[in-house]
């Protein structure tokens, strides 16, 4: 993302980091695979975005029988989970769903049962260092506990999971620690903190601004593009959220003449046009930019995730297996076809050992702050199909489990316009769900090495024949 200011010659590329890419051209296609033209009933070949739309439609059609959905990237098909016991005239309804092009899979756990399980976790196991979401691929709640969850805390989590009954939830340990990744993308600086701007937006009054992480917005009211520099933007304190229902903040440019381009900077003169805000779906291939680690890729593994950070509980997030490190907070998560998906929140692990990383859905942030993004993107209050936090979410209109493309990083020589892959995708089944209560606002400035050495270091990424090699210089 970039903008031009009349008072400065240098463009501020908010979402890209200072990464330098190699020879591979990273031009994103306007669209992914198209739906197979067929009038025959049964699963159809679908683009990931088309699968999201279909999932949203089928969620309404199936009602209580809908039990989540995901995108099978190998076969390029939408898989919809159903509880056949909850469908009046089941044969006719399921036949309609198949005629629409989905693969129907009967499962043991209904959506209401999974949501009830998540509610029990919220009530009995809201322990700092834990997270959970519904994974439609396993039809279970995936609970994750980080390295700080030991002793009585671990016993509490484990016993709560067992109380849900066999086949309802699984629990796994994470080697890292869940924390917000304060610092960030193309770095922005506020006091002693460093974060990343995510996407340029147009505010409700027509003035320019950009989105970043809420834990950045609540710790510093003004942000500059250079350490110690004059502020270029001021946080909208009324809408900045962390912890609570999300992790997002709107920063309004102080100069209303700022020309805020809707792009993501990939470094080395490469940019990606962001045409719209899109919904995350399980299985979606996504790319993340950040000033610490540069470009990384992976896939969405869970929606409507609840994360219990030390500062408090945050709900409604996207869970992924994309790596991130301190310094990547607020950075942009986007798709191959130029949709803005999320803002980096936090997680565990790093880009050496991997881990779980959580993102604020862009569509939710836009609706909350009253802004729009791109040209005709899902803006404030618009309903976007595919639903971040829907299929694996809390019963909203959009279908969250409909996972989108989960392929490995594309080779630089792949089809025209494909993003040169930033590493192969791991098919993560980890999901988190539920709505844990919001904790009190914590001091995000103490998290993840705010202002640590390395701010503004260049992230070198060389493209090889398999994709983009990561050579990000950690800013810790």
C-alpha positions, 0 to 999 in steps of 0.5 A: 500500500502506498500514498503520496504526500504533497509535502514529501517526495518519498512515498510511504508504502504502508503495507509492504515492508522494505523488502527487496525481491529478486527477478521474479515478477510478482504481478497478481492475476485479476481472478483465480480459476473459474467455475467449470461450466456444467449443468450436471449435479455434483461437485463442480470445479470452483475458484476459491472466491466462487466457493465462498459465495456458494458457501454463503448461499448454502448456509442460508439454504441449509439453516440449522443443518449447516455444519461448516464448509471448507475449500478443497484446494486439490480438487478445487471443490467446496465441501459442505458439512451437514447434519442430516438429522436437522433437515426437513425433507433432507433428500430434496435439500441436499440434492439442491445443494449438490446441484449447486455444485458443492460436495456434501459431507455428513458429519457427527457434530452439528454447528450448534453443538460445536458452538456450545462447546466453544461457549463452554471453553469460554466459561471454563477455560479462558486461560492466558496463552490459549486459543480455539476455533472450529475446524470444519475439516475435522468437524471439531474444535481445535484448542491450542495452548502455548508454552506458558500453559502448565500445571493447574492451567493445563489441567483446567484446559485438558479437563474442559476439553474432555468434558465436551465429550469424545470427538468434539474437541482436540487440544495441542501444545504450541512451543511458542507464546501467544503475544501481539506482534508489536512493531511492523510492516512498512514500519510506522513509529509512535513513541517507543513503539514500532508497528506496521500500517496495513491498508490505505482506506477512505474514511467516511468523510472522504479523507484518507487513512490507514488500518493497523493493529489495535494493540498499536493504536491503543498504545500510541495516539500518533504515528510517523513513517520514520523513527523520531519523525513528525507524525503523519497520522492520528489514531481514531481513539473512539474506534481503536479496539484491543483487547476485546472484539477484534484488534484494529485501529484507524489512523487518519492522515494529518494531511487531507491531501495525502493520496493514499494508493490502494496497493501493497508494496512487495519491495524492489518496485513491485506492488499489488493492487488491492481492489477489494476487501475479502473474507477469509475462508478455511483453506484460502492461500494468503500472503503476508508482508511485514518489516521484520520478516518480509513476504510469507505465505500460508493458508487460513486454518480457522475462523472466528478465533479466540486468543487469550493474550496476556493483555486480555482476550481478543475474539473474531480473529483469523487463524493461519499457519503463516509465520510472523515475528515481532515487528510484523504487527498491523501488516497486510494479509492479502490474496493472490487476486488482490483482496485485502483479508487481514491485519497482523495481530499476534501469535506464537513461534517465528519464521524459523520454527513456524507457529500459529498467527492470528489476523484481524479481518479487514471487513470487520474493521472497515465496518467498525470504523466506517471506512472503505477500501479499494475500488468497489471493495467490501466497505463499511457495513457491507456484507461480504460473502465467505464470512471471516468468522462465519462458517467457522464463525458465530452464525453470521450470514457469510459462510466461514468454513468455506476455505479458499485456496490452500496451494503451496507458493507458486513458482515464479514461472507459473501461469501468468500473473501468479505470485512467486511462491513465498514458501510451500503451504502447510495444510493446517487443521488448527482452528479456533473458535468461540467468543471469549470475553474481552479483558481489560486493555493492557499496555501493548507497549510492553509486548513483543519488544516494542521499539527493539533494535532492528526497526527499519532494517531491510528484508532481503528476499531472493526469488529462486525457481521454487518461489521467494526465499525468505531472508528477513532480518529479524528486528528483535 
